[in-house]
């Protein structure tokens, strides 16, 4: 039986590139907060061992506040990214690795807002299904 060596993958961190927060009035904690997480993958041209995940996360409570956070996570592989890596890792594992960073950022950000919103802690979130691909220019 031959054992295939796995593609080595390194996670190179998360950059928070945009934050937009607007509060109309102090948040009523009895109200429902809508959460939307949109994840896309980007394969830069010229290096077939790199991919980035773009997370656009929006938390909104109508008439109270809206918070939008955009983050980019960077990954590098030891080999060219193939279909198997795209299907198994990029669509499931990579978003699961990155989401706790986004969750922590939002908790820390809202904690520092004082009584405007109060600390918001997102539930654990698993991205399921294929991640949309952004084409390189």
PyMOL commands that set and color helices and strands:
alter all, ss='L'
color gray80, all
select helices_A, chain A and resi 83-111
alter helices_A, ss='H'
color red, helices_A
select strands_A, chain A and resi 9-23+34-42+50-61+65-77+132-134
alter strands_A, ss='S'
color yellow, strands_A
deselect
rebuild
show_as cartoon
